[in-house]
């Protein structure tokens, strides 16, 4: 008897969008815009076991907050994660690539980018030194869950990420986001 195995989710790649990237980086001071280009790949829906990923090319000519340490550090790790995940989420809105962002408009995303997307768990591990002048980074959305929160429902977004030079990863981590599904009111 032949067993029928389900087909793997179709992979769709969304190329780099310079206009979208420029808008995503608008909240950052010009000398702190490290993400230079990015692509997003969708293989199914994360809340159903699929994966949405982004790969970005970064450049840090000089640190935006400290004298040159000579290496990529956890602050830069976090800033690069933020920039790439914002791009991944904005592209998911634009392309309708991943729930819940497929239900938003880009105008909603821009209004919610800073106040409604929160890091609730962050960890990073460094295996080797990396200069950080020109390098790549990747984020995989590996899980999505919805929960009730104090101000309405929240989506919990589980990610894995890594950064490296050439093809050699230097550091990796996991970041969990809480995304308010109910728009916050202006104070």
C-alpha positions as CSV (number, residue, x, y, z in Angstrom):
1,X,0.0,0.0,0.0
2,X,1.4,3.4,-1.0
3,X,1.2,6.1,1.6
4,X,0.3,9.6,0.5
5,X,2.5,12.2,2.1
6,X,1.3,15.8,2.2
7,X,3.1,18.1,-0.1
8,X,5.5,20.5,1.4
9,X,4.3,24.1,1.6
10,X,5.1,26.1,-1.6
11,X,8.0,28.4,-1.1
12,X,7.5,32.0,-2.2
13,X,10.4,34.6,-2.1
14,X,9.7,38.3,-2.0
15,X,12.7,40.3,-3.3
16,X,14.1,43.4,-1.6
17,X,11.9,46.4,-1.7
18,X,14.0,49.6,-1.4
19,X,11.0,51.9,-0.9
20,X,9.5,49.7,1.9
21,X,12.9,49.4,3.5
22,X,13.4,53.1,3.6
23,X,10.0,53.5,5.2
24,X,10.7,50.8,7.8
25,X,13.9,52.5,8.8
26,X,12.3,56.0,9.1
27,X,12.1,55.8,13.0
28,X,15.9,55.3,13.2
29,X,18.4,58.1,13.2
30,X,20.3,58.2,9.8
31,X,23.6,56.9,11.3
32,X,21.8,54.0,12.9
33,X,20.2,52.5,9.8
34,X,22.2,49.3,9.5
35,X,19.9,47.2,7.2
36,X,20.8,47.7,3.6
37,X,18.6,45.1,1.8
38,X,16.4,42.2,2.6
39,X,14.4,39.4,1.1
40,X,11.5,37.5,2.7
41,X,10.6,33.8,2.1
42,X,7.3,32.2,3.0
43,X,7.0,28.4,3.4
44,X,3.5,27.9,4.9
45,X,1.9,29.7,7.9
46,X,3.9,29.8,11.1
47,X,0.9,29.2,13.3
48,X,0.4,25.9,11.3
49,X,4.0,24.7,11.5
50,X,5.2,26.7,8.5
51,X,8.0,29.3,8.4
52,X,8.4,32.9,7.2
53,X,12.1,34.0,7.0
54,X,14.0,37.1,6.2
55,X,17.7,37.5,5.1
56,X,19.3,40.9,5.3
57,X,22.5,42.5,4.3
58,X,23.9,44.9,7.0
59,X,26.6,47.4,7.3
60,X,27.8,49.2,10.4
61,X,30.4,51.8,9.4
62,X,30.6,53.0,13.0
63,X,28.7,52.4,16.2
64,X,25.8,54.8,16.8
65,X,26.3,54.7,20.6
66,X,29.8,53.9,21.7
67,X,33.5,54.2,20.5
68,X,34.6,51.3,18.3
69,X,34.8,48.1,20.2
70,X,36.3,46.2,17.3
71,X,33.5,43.7,17.2
72,X,29.8,43.2,16.7
73,X,28.1,43.1,20.1
74,X,24.7,42.5,21.7
75,X,23.4,46.0,21.3
76,X,24.1,45.9,17.6
77,X,22.6,42.4,17.5
78,X,19.4,43.8,19.0
79,X,19.3,46.8,16.7
80,X,19.8,44.6,13.6
81,X,17.1,42.2,14.8
82,X,14.7,45.1,15.2
83,X,15.3,46.5,11.7
84,X,15.1,43.1,10.0
85,X,12.0,42.0,11.9
86,X,10.2,45.3,11.2
87,X,11.0,44.7,7.5
88,X,9.8,41.1,7.6
89,X,6.6,42.2,9.3
90,X,6.0,45.1,6.9
91,X,6.6,42.9,3.9
92,X,4.2,40.3,5.4
93,X,1.6,43.1,5.6
94,X,2.2,44.2,2.0
95,X,2.3,40.7,0.5
96,X,-0.4,39.2,2.9
97,X,2.3,36.6,3.7
98,X,1.6,35.8,7.4
99,X,-1.2,36.0,9.9
100,X,-2.0,38.3,11.7
101,X,-0.2,40.9,9.6
102,X,-2.1,39.7,6.5
103,X,-5.1,41.4,8.0
104,X,-3.4,44.8,8.5
105,X,-2.9,47.7,6.0
106,X,0.5,49.3,5.6
107,X,-0.9,52.5,7.2
108,X,-1.9,50.4,10.3
109,X,1.6,48.9,10.4
110,X,3.3,52.3,10.3
111,X,1.0,53.5,13.1
112,X,1.7,50.3,15.2
113,X,5.4,49.7,14.4
114,X,6.8,51.2,17.5
115,X,4.0,51.1,20.2
116,X,2.4,47.7,19.5
117,X,5.3,45.4,18.6
118,X,7.2,44.5,21.8
119,X,10.2,42.3,22.6
120,X,9.2,40.1,25.6
121,X,12.1,37.7,25.6
122,X,15.6,38.2,24.1
123,X,18.6,36.0,24.1
124,X,21.8,36.0,22.2
125,X,24.9,33.7,22.0
126,X,28.2,34.7,20.5
127,X,30.4,31.8,19.2
128,X,33.2,33.8,17.6
129,X,34.1,37.5,17.1
130,X,32.7,39.2,14.1
131,X,33.9,42.6,12.9
132,X,30.4,43.7,11.9
133,X,31.3,46.2,9.1
134,X,29.5,44.2,6.4
135,X,27.6,41.0,7.3
136,X,24.3,39.1,6.9
137,X,21.5,38.3,9.3
138,X,18.6,35.9,9.1
139,X,15.3,35.7,11.1
140,X,12.9,32.7,11.0
141,X,9.4,33.1,12.4
142,X,9.0,29.6,13.8
143,X,5.8,30.0,15.8
144,X,2.7,32.1,16.3
145,X,0.2,32.0,19.0
146,X,-2.7,34.2,20.1
147,X,-3.5,35.0,23.8
148,X,-5.8,37.2,25.7
149,X,-4.0,40.2,27.3
150,X,-4.9,43.0,29.6
151,X,-5.8,45.3,26.7
152,X,-7.2,42.7,24.3
153,X,-5.6,39.9,22.4
154,X,-1.9,39.6,21.6
155,X,0.0,37.6,19.1
156,X,3.1,35.9,20.4
157,X,5.7,35.6,17.6
158,X,8.6,33.2,18.2
159,X,11.7,33.8,16.2
160,X,15.2,32.4,15.7
161,X,18.0,34.6,14.3
162,X,21.6,34.5,13.4
163,X,24.3,36.8,12.0
164,X,27.6,36.1,10.3
165,X,30.3,37.2,7.8
166,X,30.8,35.4,4.5
167,X,29.0,32.1,5.1
168,X,30.1,31.5,8.7
169,X,27.6,32.3,11.4
170,X,29.1,34.1,14.4
171,X,26.2,34.4,16.7
172,X,22.6,33.4,17.1
173,X,19.6,33.9,19.3
174,X,15.9,33.7,19.9
175,X,13.5,36.6,20.3
176,X,9.9,36.5,21.2
177,X,7.6,39.3,20.3
178,X,4.2,40.3,21.7
179,X,2.1,42.1,19.2
180,X,-1.0,44.0,20.4
181,X,-3.8,43.0,18.2
182,X,-6.0,45.9,19.4
183,X,-4.7,49.3,18.4
184,X,-3.4,51.3,21.4
185,X,-5.0,54.6,21.9
186,X,-2.9,57.8,21.8
187,X,-2.3,59.2,25.3
